[in-house]
Every structure is written in C-alpha cells, then in structure tokens.
Amino acid sequence: MIIAVPKETKFKENRVSITPLIAKDLIAKGFTVNIEEGAGLNSFFSDDNYRDAGASILPQKNILYEGADIILKVNAPSPEEISLMKKGAVLISFMWAATNPELVEACAKSGISAYSMDAVPRISRAQKMDALSSQANLAGYKAVLICADTLGKIFPMMTTAAGTIKPAKVVIFGAGVAGLQAIATAKRLGAIVEVSDIRPETKEQVESLGGKFIVVKGDDTIKMEGGYVKGVSDEFLKLQQELVAKHVAEADIVITTALIPGRKAPVLVTDEMVKSMKFGSVILDMAVEQGGNVIGSKLNENVNINGVTIIGEGNIPSLLPMNASDLYAKNIQTLLYHLATKDGFKWEMDEEITKGSLIVHEGKKLIN
C-alpha cells in the first residue's frame, strides 16, 4: 500500500506525521512512502533525510493524494484535502470528531475511511498509540518554560549579598499527563507548586512530584470514562473555584490543563480570580483551543488584564517539533501496524482499538 505524508497546513503547525526513521521502518515492512516536498522542514527533517530513508518526495499535494491508499497526518484535513483523496483511501490523524461533525460528514461523502488519533482508547495495550499523552507530556514541559520566560522573576529561592529572593509560586489546574509534567518541570526550576484536580486519586501522584495538593472534595456528579473526565456539574466547578481562589490570588503563575472530550473546556479561572492576581503574574491556558479554562484568554494571543498576562498559545507541542514529531510518528506507526499490513487493512470491527478509533468506514459514519 502507498502511504502519503502531506505537509501540515494548520496555522503555526511545525510537526510532521512521519519522521525519516519511521519512514525507513515502514518501507522495510513493504509499504511505499511518499512525502510532500518540505513536509518535515519545520521539524528539522530535510527532504534528503527522507530520500536517504527510501521515501519519494513529491512536489504537489494533488499528486501526493491521488495515488495514496493511506494518508497520515497530524491535524484534521481541510475540505480541500479531503476532496483530493481517492475513494476508499484511509486517513489517520487527529480529528476531534465529537466537536467536528462537518469534518466527519465530509469524510463520509468522499467515501474514505478515517481513524482519529484522539479517539484511541486509553487501555494498557494501546499505550504506544496514545498520541494525546505523548503530545500533552511535551506541552506540560514547554508550558512552564513559556511562563518562566514571560514572568519577570526567577523560579527558585536565591540568597545573595543583596538579600533573599523568594521562590515563585505556581498553581496548576489538572494533574493529567500535561499537568504532572508541568509540576515536575516547575519543581525542577525551584518553584513552590500547588495543584488542583477534581480526582482525589491524583493526590499521591502530585505529592510524589513535590507538589502540594489542594483538596476539593469530589461528588457523584464527576463522570469518568476510559481514563478521562467526561462530565462534571456546574455546582462542583463553582465550589472548586471558590476553594482555589485564594491560592490563585497568591500565585505568580497559573497553568490550566482541563479538557473534557467532546465538550467545551470547563471554566476554572473566573474574571474575579484574574483581577485578584498580582500585577506582573502570568496565566497560561492550555485549553484555549477548546474554548479555554480562563475567562479572557484568546486563541494564539497574549492578553494583558490589569497587569496579568494571559497566554493563549494554541499548539504548544508544535513549539517542540523535533520531539513532538518523533513521538507522534511512533504513535501513528504503532496504530497502523495494529490495523494493517502492507497488503491491506484488517477491518476487525469488533476489536476494541479499531472500534474506538474508527470514525468513518468506507463512507459510513460510525459516530453520531
């Protein structure tokens, strides 16, 4: 089968779905790999790197797509890209299908099949396919560095002849993959770290990394599914805001990471909380692309409200494109090897990973 790897077209996207190392392995397994010219340049992989791996470089997207049996992408395709895919082709990318019905409809009308990387079930045998975790891990690390670069003070306590500098205080909402990496990074830089999460079972993980867990008593309105928070009541979110407000007011940096798959991100930091923060403090809203956890955050913009900088960077993993592409390529390769051989797809429709990640099958929608 012929694999096509197009250059990503999303704003500020630097990642590529397949690296030269993974391309070489795919070719060794019997696949043909075609790369759009310049697809890996922003990830620091040259066209010659791909040629050396045995891949072919094609100059135009329409030529790339017309013969492709499999299209491997990072981001969901545009309508134009879908129109270039041949009937029966198989797309694998992030799709966010629950909040992207137009994309699902376009894939169905084109007669293709589509797997969504963000829908791979969170089970032990799918860990190597878990692109959400691999990218969130990098994002949590980079988020702290972005905040450190914006904040007008250092993180660690420092004693000098001129006096003692107090350590910075960082408050993190959410102790998932991104949040835990943010905790670890902020602690390594010397900050005091406080963490809020609606799941009490994360307390031990937070404390093992040196963070202080802000206890918010959970209730039966919190719904979990497949390792993700699927729902929480407005009343509980209000209670959480009230309990965490004091910690936010004293923080130098606030990082929010809360997402609910298929729904708008929950509001965690209110306008009043932003106004309570110290002049010169920093907030980074990692959920800004899904509507935001912070009132006042704007996608791909930095906003200043009463001296508080709110960072709305929408694609943080893309700021570390070498590592992000390398990890994503391994995720998508592992999923592909699970789903197919060089001769075709297995279409094991009742198998758990296939059932969870397959969004459209030969023009038929599998999600409502």
SULTAMO-V260937 format. One record per residue. SS is DSSP state (h for helix, s for strand, l for the rest). PSI is psi in degrees with one decimal (999 if undefined). Layout:
ss = (SS SS)
psi = (PSI PSI)
//
This chain:
ss = (l s s s s l l l l l l l l l l l l l l h h h h h h h h h l l l s s s s s l l l l h h h l l l h h h h h h h l l s s s l l h h h h h h l l l s s s l l l l l l h h h h h h l l l l l s s s s l l l h h h l h h h h h h h h h h l l s s s s h h h l l l l h h h h h h l h h h h h h h h h h h h h h h h h h h h l l l l l l l s s s l l s s s l l l s s s s s l l l h h h h h h h h h h h h l l l s s s s s l l l h h h h h h h h h l l l s s s l l l l l l l l s s s l l s s s s l l h h h h h h h h h h h h h h h h l l l s s s s l l l l l l l l l l l l s l h h h h h h l l l l l s s s s l l h h h l l l s l l l l l l l s s s s l l s s s s l l l l h h h h h h h h h h h h h h h h h h h h h h h h s s l l s s l l l l l l h h h h h h s s s s l l s s l l l)
psi = (150.8 125.2 133.7 134.2 98.3 161.8 132.6 141.1 -7.5 146.0 129.7 23.3 123.5 -6.6 163.8 148.9 -26.5 130.4 164.0 -37.5 -44.1 -36.3 -41.2 -40.6 -40.8 -42.1 -39.2 -27.4 -1.8 -1.0 153.1 132.1 120.6 131.7 133.3 139.6 127.3 6.1 -33.8 2.0 -41.4 -12.5 6.8 31.9 117.6 163.9 -36.1 -34.2 -41.8 -40.6 -42.2 -26.8 -9.5 2.3 158.5 143.1 122.5 138.0 -23.6 145.7 -38.0 -36.6 -39.3 -45.9 -32.4 -28.5 4.7 131.0 -31.7 131.8 121.1 120.2 163.7 -59.6 160.3 143.3 155.6 163.0 -36.7 -42.7 -41.1 -38.4 -21.8 -14.9 139.2 152.0 133.6 -7.3 159.0 124.1 136.6 119.4 174.8 138.2 -28.7 52.7 -33.8 -27.9 13.9 56.7 -31.8 -38.2 -44.9 -43.4 -41.6 -39.5 -41.8 -45.1 -29.8 -10.2 19.7 174.3 148.8 127.3 142.0 122.5 -29.7 -5.9 3.1 125.1 144.7 79.9 161.4 -40.3 -5.8 11.7 -39.1 -8.3 -3.3 84.6 -30.8 -44.7 -42.9 -38.7 -36.6 -35.1 -47.0 -39.0 -39.4 -40.0 -51.1 -32.6 -42.0 -40.4 -37.7 -45.6 -42.2 -36.3 -28.4 -35.3 140.3 25.8 166.5 164.8 -47.3 159.5 139.9 126.7 122.7 170.9 -25.5 -4.3 175.5 131.9 125.5 148.1 151.4 149.9 126.0 128.8 127.0 127.3 115.7 122.9 43.7 -157.7 -48.9 -44.2 -43.1 -39.3 -36.8 -40.6 -50.6 -41.7 -45.2 -38.9 -41.0 -32.1 -6.8 11.0 159.8 127.2 127.0 143.4 136.6 132.9 141.1 -8.6 107.3 -22.9 -12.5 -8.9 -44.1 -40.5 -43.1 -47.8 -29.8 -22.8 1.2 6.7 159.0 124.8 125.7 112.5 119.2 113.7 124.5 168.9 -178.4 5.1 -12.2 119.9 127.7 145.6 121.7 30.5 0.1 150.3 120.8 -14.8 150.0 144.7 154.8 -33.0 -40.4 -42.0 -37.5 -42.0 -43.1 -44.4 -43.7 -41.8 -32.5 -15.2 -42.8 -40.0 -39.0 -41.7 -29.1 -4.0 148.8 -33.4 137.1 129.7 126.1 137.6 8.3 125.4 146.0 111.7 132.0 2.1 162.0 143.7 141.3 145.1 121.9 -32.0 111.1 170.9 -40.4 -38.0 -40.4 -45.3 -23.2 -13.2 158.5 147.1 127.9 -4.5 169.3 138.2 135.3 121.0 98.3 -10.9 14.5 -30.6 -22.4 28.5 -21.7 142.4 -9.3 125.8 125.4 -11.2 147.6 136.8 126.9 28.7 152.3 127.8 138.1 118.5 110.7 39.4 0.8 123.5 123.9 114.5 126.6 42.8 119.6 -14.7 72.0 -40.5 -30.3 -17.1 -9.1 60.7 -30.5 -52.0 -42.4 -42.3 -39.9 -46.5 -43.4 -41.2 -38.6 -37.4 -50.2 -33.4 -44.7 -41.9 -43.9 -44.0 -28.4 -34.1 -25.7 164.9 -179.3 -18.8 -12.0 173.5 149.7 -30.7 53.0 83.4 -23.1 -4.2 139.9 -43.3 -43.8 -48.2 -36.8 -36.3 -16.3 115.9 -38.8 133.9 111.0 47.8 -2.0 126.0 133.9 9.7 139.4 999)
//
